[in-house]
């Protein structure tokens, strides 16, 4: 399995899972990213 650095998760979900799982995964990633950004905002002040 040789995936170059960018988005191993996304590649594996595309190859392995059907579209419902994939969309749910995207939603999870989006939520995680939003949580991360808000957390960073809180940390920086």
Order of alpha helices (4+ residues) and beta strands (2+ residues): alpha-alpha
